[in-house]
């Protein structure tokens, strides 16, 4: 069994797709100084069920969905905001 970490959060607006490049803005991000920003790829998306015991891989997740994102966790220390690269 492969161990990995997921970034877990709710899609507030729009959609997120597997393989999409996203901008990860960490805790120290500010509009004045973009020092805590990393561009990463959301390699896989998962919907967790039964308290995280089971996971269902999905290609995309829309607004209102709680989703686990694989591939962006290395730049997150505690909390972050994930948005499109644009």
C-alpha positions as a printed NumPy array, in Angstrom:
array([[  0.   ,   0.   ,   0.   ],
       [  1.355,   3.386,  -1.005],
       [  1.423,   6.126,   1.613],
       [  0.938,   9.713,   0.554],
       [ -0.473,  12.916,   1.934],
       [ -3.467,  14.763,   0.561],
       [ -4.476,  18.379,   0.734],
       [ -8.099,  18.243,   1.87 ],
       [-10.532,  21.086,   1.4  ],
       [-13.714,  22.376,  -0.099],
       [-14.08 ,  23.726,  -3.613],
       [-15.595,  27.153,  -3.025],
       [-15.997,  28.302,  -6.626],
       [-15.487,  26.779, -10.077],
       [-13.989,  23.329, -10.595],
       [-10.694,  21.551, -10.1  ],
       [ -9.523,  18.805, -12.46 ],
       [ -6.937,  16.034, -12.287],
       [ -3.705,  17.146, -13.908],
       [ -4.532,  20.836, -13.534],
       [ -1.768,  23.276, -12.615],
       [ -2.787,  25.311,  -9.57 ],
       [ -1.317,  28.138,  -7.535],
       [ -0.85 ,  27.257,  -3.854],
       [ -0.76 ,  30.339,  -1.628],
       [  0.578,  29.512,   1.82 ],
       [  0.014,  31.085,   5.214],
       [  2.504,  33.907,   4.628],
       [  1.068,  35.017,   1.285],
       [  0.186,  38.683,   0.849],
       [ -0.801,  40.733,  -2.171],
       [  2.208,  42.98 ,  -1.588],
       [  4.779,  40.184,  -1.506],
       [  4.164,  36.873,  -3.256],
       [  6.908,  34.985,  -1.439],
       [  4.76 ,  32.061,  -0.253],
       [  3.369,  31.002,  -3.657],
       [  4.076,  27.727,  -5.458],
       [  2.683,  26.405,  -8.732],
       [  1.947,  22.681,  -8.439],
       [ -0.012,  20.029, -10.321],
       [ -3.103,  18.442,  -8.797],
       [ -2.183,  14.975, -10.025],
       [ -5.204,  13.097,  -8.64 ],
       [ -8.486,  13.985,  -6.941],
       [-10.315,  11.821,  -4.434],
       [-13.693,  11.928,  -2.693],
       [-13.297,  10.429,   0.784],
       [-16.091,   8.381,   2.342],
       [-16.704,   6.658,   5.68 ],
       [-14.399,   8.972,   7.597],
       [-11.607,   8.581,   5.057],
       [-11.542,   4.787,   5.067],
       [-12.639,   4.642,   1.442],
       [-11.679,   6.903,  -1.421],
       [-13.151,   7.315,  -4.879],
       [-10.95 ,   8.791,  -7.591],
       [-12.651,  11.461,  -9.708],
       [-11.549,  13.47 , -12.753],
       [-12.993,  16.775, -11.551],
       [-14.799,  18.279,  -8.585],
       [-17.19 ,  21.218,  -8.612],
       [-18.17 ,  23.925,  -6.156],
       [-19.376,  22.641,  -2.809],
       [-17.429,  19.376,  -3.008],
       [-14.996,  18.278,  -0.3  ],
       [-12.012,  16.818,  -2.094],
       [ -8.592,  15.328,  -1.333],
       [ -5.924,  16.587,  -3.739],
       [ -2.812,  14.56 ,  -4.39 ],
       [  0.368,  16.279,  -5.548],
       [  0.188,  19.72 ,  -3.948],
       [  0.845,  18.86 ,  -0.304],
       [  4.623,  19.442,  -0.292],
       [  4.261,  23.212,  -0.376],
       [  1.639,  23.343,   2.409],
       [  2.787,  23.546,   6.04 ],
       [ -0.568,  24.058,   7.759],
       [ -3.119,  25.958,   5.694],
       [ -3.234,  27.314,   2.159],
       [ -5.489,  28.697,  -0.526],
       [ -5.49 ,  26.917,  -3.877],
       [ -6.499,  28.773,  -7.007],
       [ -5.982,  28.718, -10.769],
       [ -2.612,  29.765, -12.132],
       [ -4.084,  32.73 , -14.062]])
